[in-house]
Amino acid sequence: MVFCTLFDSNYLDKGLVLYRSLEKVSDDFHLYIFCFDDRAYDILCSEDMERATIVRQKEIETDELLKVKGERSMAEYCWTCTPVIIEYVLDNFGVEDCTYIDPDMYFYSDPKILYEEIRSAGADVCICPHRYKDDSLGRKLEKRNGSYCVEFNYFCKTENSRKILKWWKDKCLEWCYDIPEDDRMGDQKYLDKMATFNGVHVLENPGGGVAPWNLEKYSIAGKEEGTFILEDRERNRFGMVFFHFQNIRYISDRWVNIKSQTKDKKLKYPVYIPYLKEIDGVRRELLNKYGLDLGSFRAVRSGNRWMSFLQRYFAAMKLRSLSDLINLDTLDKLSGYEQV
């Protein structure tokens, strides 16, 4: 299994936890990490990561990319580069396929089950649905962000796959902004069109793609060999392959808004509390070993000055539930929720 991801030093905590989660569940993977600043590159090269290849940002930066780089926010530029790094891996590392994964994901079981589905479908490309809850909020999110998520995007070396990948790359180079429009939003809403192409498979296993925006659709039925067993409203059970910890926001270095989109502590805390412990441990490692203090870094997505100000200083404070606000010094007190 070949994966690729990209991030800068502000996401090193999440990126390292992602890699270590893969190490726990599989001995048959390789992760290509594209570092979007020198600090991330230097630190990752100092880490013991035998199943990773570390690549500098400049290795992928063509004249086309450099032309749009100054016009887009850091997040928008990363989105622009998503299909680019997939293409780079396929072109330069002698692999037969490559799957993009987001750095803020965590694997709970071997993703080979997802590849078995892809192979069984005879797919050239695989994309993952958001699986939003069918309510007013879910429909609003789907209209804004599209039906599919850029989080687990598989491409192989077939002619059809490469043609689709190039189409996506060209679209992102042409336009990739944090602006919701009818048929585009960042790099993501292009997937709605991609889903109609021949050879594109929509991932069916609900264990691939559990995330804040669909967690409330399920209940935790148990845990087997480190994997959460989830149950939907029709009592169908499945193992969680990965969870996408998107949009966790640090209010300060010790206070976090997990933005889980559910009020149910018994549902969210067993998932979030162990992850926050790992992230906190890696943050301490990075500080002690490399002097990297991530503090209360808050990512912004928009290139618009006013919108980026709101995202940096106000988005972290928006709470759907008071139980989403967690003091990292109290994680051990919440450990009872970890027992499923």
C-alpha positions in Angstrom: 0.0 0.0 0.0 1.4 3.3 -1.1 0.2 6.6 0.5 1.2 10.2 0.1 0.4 13.3 2.2 1.6 16.8 2.6 2.0 19.3 5.5 4.3 21.9 7.0 5.9 22.0 10.4 2.6 23.3 12.0 1.1 19.9 11.3 4.1 17.7 12.4 2.2 16.5 15.5 -0.7 15.2 13.4 1.6 13.9 10.6 3.7 11.8 13.0 0.7 10.4 14.8 -0.8 9.4 11.4 2.5 7.6 10.4 2.6 5.8 13.8 -1.0 4.7 13.5 -0.2 3.1 10.2 2.8 1.3 11.8 0.5 -0.1 14.4 -1.9 -1.7 12.0 0.2 -2.7 9.0 3.6 -3.9 8.0 2.9 -3.5 4.3 2.8 0.2 3.5 4.9 3.2 2.5 4.1 6.8 3.1 5.6 9.6 0.9 5.5 12.8 3.0 5.9 16.1 1.1 7.2 18.8 3.5 6.0 22.3 2.9 8.8 24.0 4.9 12.4 23.2 5.7 11.7 22.7 9.4 9.3 19.8 8.7 11.8 18.3 6.3 14.7 18.5 8.8 12.8 17.1 11.7 11.3 14.2 9.7 14.7 13.3 8.3 15.9 13.0 11.9 13.1 10.6 12.9 13.2 6.8 12.6 10.7 6.3 9.9 11.8 3.3 7.8 8.4 3.2 6.0 8.4 6.8 4.9 10.2 8.8 2.2 10.6 12.5 2.9 10.3 14.9 0.0 11.0 18.6 -0.1 8.3 21.0 -1.4 10.6 22.4 -4.1 10.8 19.0 -5.8 7.3 19.3 -7.0 7.1 23.1 -7.7 6.8 23.6 -11.4 6.5 27.0 -13.0 2.7 26.4 -13.1 2.6 25.9 -9.4 4.9 28.8 -8.6 2.7 31.1 -10.7 -0.4 30.4 -8.5 1.4 30.1 -5.2 1.4 33.8 -4.4 -2.3 34.1 -5.3 -3.5 31.5 -2.7 -3.5 31.0 1.0 -1.2 28.2 2.4 -4.3 25.9 2.8 -5.4 26.7 -0.8 -2.0 26.1 -2.1 -1.8 22.7 -0.3 -5.2 21.8 -1.9 -3.8 22.8 -5.3 -0.9 20.4 -4.7 -2.9 17.4 -3.7 -3.2 15.8 -7.2 0.3 17.1 -8.0 2.0 14.9 -5.3 0.0 11.8 -6.3 1.2 12.3 -9.8 4.8 12.9 -8.6 4.8 9.6 -6.7 3.4 7.7 -9.7 6.0 9.3 -12.0 9.1 9.0 -9.8 9.0 6.1 -7.4 8.2 3.0 -9.5 4.9 2.2 -7.8 1.7 0.9 -9.4 -0.7 3.0 -7.4 -0.8 5.8 -4.8 -3.5 7.0 -2.4 -3.6 10.5 -0.9 -4.4 10.7 2.8 -4.8 13.7 5.0 -2.3 14.2 7.8 -5.1 14.6 10.4 -6.3 11.0 10.0 -5.7 8.0 12.3 -5.8 4.4 11.2 -7.5 1.9 13.6 -7.2 -1.2 11.4 -5.4 -2.4 8.4 -6.6 -0.4 5.3 -5.9 -3.5 3.1 -9.7 -4.2 3.4 -10.3 -0.9 1.5 -7.9 -2.0 -1.3 -9.6 -5.4 -1.5 -12.8 -3.5 -2.3 -11.1 -1.3 -4.9 -9.5 -4.3 -6.6 -12.8 -6.3 -6.5 -14.5 -3.3 -8.2 -11.8 -3.2 -10.9 -11.4 0.5 -10.3 -8.8 2.9 -11.7 -9.7 5.6 -9.2 -11.4 5.5 -5.8 -13.0 8.4 -3.9 -14.6 8.6 -0.5 -18.1 10.0 0.2 -18.7 12.4 3.1 -21.7 10.3 4.2 -23.3 13.4 5.8 -26.2 12.9 8.1 -29.5 13.4 6.3 -30.6 16.5 8.1 -30.6 20.2 7.5 -27.0 20.6 8.6 -25.8 17.6 6.6 -27.5 18.9 3.5 -26.0 22.4 4.0 -22.5 20.9 4.4 -23.0 18.8 1.3 -24.1 21.7 -0.8 -21.1 23.7 0.4 -18.4 21.1 0.3 -19.7 18.5 -2.2 -20.6 14.8 -1.8 -17.0 13.5 -1.6 -14.0 14.2 0.6 -10.4 14.6 -0.2 -9.1 12.2 2.4 -8.6 8.8 0.8 -8.0 9.2 -2.9 -6.7 6.2 -4.9 -5.1 6.4 -8.3 -3.3 3.7 -10.2 -1.1 3.8 -13.3 -3.7 2.9 -15.9 -4.2 5.3 -18.8 -7.7 6.1 -17.6 -6.6 6.8 -14.1 -3.8 9.1 -15.3 -6.2 10.9 -17.5 -8.6 11.6 -14.6 -5.7 12.6 -12.3 -4.5 15.1 -14.9 -8.0 16.5 -15.3 -8.2 17.1 -11.5 -4.7 18.6 -11.4 -5.6 21.0 -14.3 -8.8 22.0 -12.5 -7.0 22.8 -9.3 -4.3 24.8 -11.1 -7.0 26.8 -12.8 -9.0 27.5 -9.6 -8.6 26.3 -6.0 -10.0 28.7 -3.4 -11.8 28.5 -0.1 -14.9 29.9 -1.8 -18.0 27.7 -2.1 -19.6 27.8 -5.6 -22.1 25.7 -7.4 -19.6 23.3 -9.0 -16.4 24.0 -7.1 -14.9 24.5 -3.6 -11.2 24.1 -3.1 -9.8 20.9 -4.6 -12.8 18.9 -3.2 -16.0 19.7 -5.1 -14.3 18.6 -8.4 -14.8 15.1 -7.1 -18.6 15.4 -7.7 -17.8 15.5 -11.4 -15.1 12.9 -11.1 -17.6 10.5 -9.7 -19.3 10.4 -13.0 -16.2 9.3 -15.0 -15.7 5.7 -16.1 -13.4 3.6 -13.8 -14.1 5.7 -10.7 -15.3 3.7 -7.7 -17.0 5.3 -4.7 -15.8 3.6 -1.5 -18.6 1.6 0.0 -17.0 0.4 3.3 -18.3 3.0 5.9 -15.3 2.2 8.0 -13.2 4.2 5.5 -14.2 7.8 6.1 -15.6 8.1 9.7 -15.3 11.8 10.6 -16.9 14.5 12.7 -19.5 15.2 10.0 -20.9 11.7 10.1 -20.0 10.3 13.5 -23.4 11.1 14.9 -25.0 8.6 12.5 -23.4 5.7 14.4 -23.1 4.3 17.9 -20.1 2.4 19.3 -21.0 -1.3 19.7 -17.7 -2.4 21.0 -14.0 -2.7 20.3 -12.1 -5.6 18.8 -8.3 -5.7 18.4 -8.0 -2.0 18.8 -10.7 -1.3 16.2 -14.0 0.4 17.1 -17.0 -1.5 16.0 -19.7 1.0 14.9 -23.4 0.4 14.4 -25.7 2.4 12.2 -29.4 3.1 12.6 -30.3 -0.1 10.7 -28.1 -2.1 13.1 -25.4 -2.8 10.5 -22.0 -3.2 12.2 -18.6 -2.5 10.7 -15.1 -1.9 11.9 -13.7 1.6 11.8 -10.7 1.7 9.4 -9.7 5.3 9.9 -11.1 8.5 11.5 -10.6 11.9 10.1 -9.9 14.3 13.0 -10.6 17.4 10.9 -10.9 20.8 12.4 -9.6 20.3 15.9 -8.8 23.8 17.1 -6.4 24.9 19.8 -7.8 27.9 21.8 -4.6 27.9 23.9 -1.8 25.4 24.3 -3.9 23.5 26.9 -7.4 24.1 25.8 -8.8 22.4 22.7 -12.1 22.7 20.8 -12.5 19.2 19.2 -15.5 20.4 17.0 -16.9 16.9 17.0 -20.4 17.8 15.7 -22.1 15.6 18.4 -23.1 16.2 22.0 -22.8 12.5 23.0 -19.8 12.1 25.2 -20.1 8.3 25.1 -19.8 8.5 21.4 -17.0 11.1 20.9 -14.8 10.8 23.9 -13.7 7.1 23.3 -12.5 8.3 19.9 -11.1 11.7 20.7 -9.5 11.4 24.1 -6.8 8.7 23.1 -6.0 10.7 20.0 -5.6 14.0 21.9 -3.3 12.1 24.3 -1.1 10.9 21.4 -1.0 14.4 19.9 -0.1 16.0 23.2 2.7 13.4 23.7 4.1 14.1 20.2 3.9 17.9 20.8 6.0 17.4 23.9 8.5 15.3 21.9 8.8 18.0 19.3 9.4 20.6 21.9 12.0 18.6 23.9 13.9 17.2 20.9 13.7 20.0 18.4 12.5 23.1 20.3 9.4 23.2 18.1 6.6 24.8 20.1 3.3 24.4 18.3 1.5 26.2 21.0 -2.0 27.3 19.9 -1.4 27.3 16.2 -4.6 27.8 14.3 -4.8 27.0 10.6 -6.7 29.4 8.3 -8.0 28.4 4.9 -9.1 31.6 3.2 -6.8 33.9 1.2 -9.2 36.7 2.0 -7.7 38.9 4.7 -11.1 39.4 6.6 -12.1 35.8 6.3 -8.7 34.5 7.4 -8.9 36.8 10.5 -12.3 35.3 11.4 -11.0 31.8 10.9 -7.9 32.4 13.0 -9.5 34.2 15.9 -13.1 33.2 16.0 -13.6 29.8 14.4 -11.8 28.1 17.3 -14.4 29.6 19.7 -17.5 28.3 17.9 -19.0 25.5 20.0 -21.8 23.2 19.1 -21.5 21.6 22.5 -19.7 22.6 25.7 -18.3 19.1 26.0 -16.3 19.8 22.8 -14.1 22.1 24.9 -11.4 20.0 26.6 -8.5 21.0 28.9 -5.6 18.7 27.9 -4.5 18.6 31.6 -7.7 16.7 32.4 -7.4 13.9 29.8 -6.6 11.3 32.4 -9.8 12.2 34.3 -11.8 11.5 31.1 -10.1 8.2 30.5 -13.1 6.3 31.7 -14.8 7.1 28.4 -12.0 5.2 26.7 -13.4 1.9 28.0 -15.9 0.6 25.4 
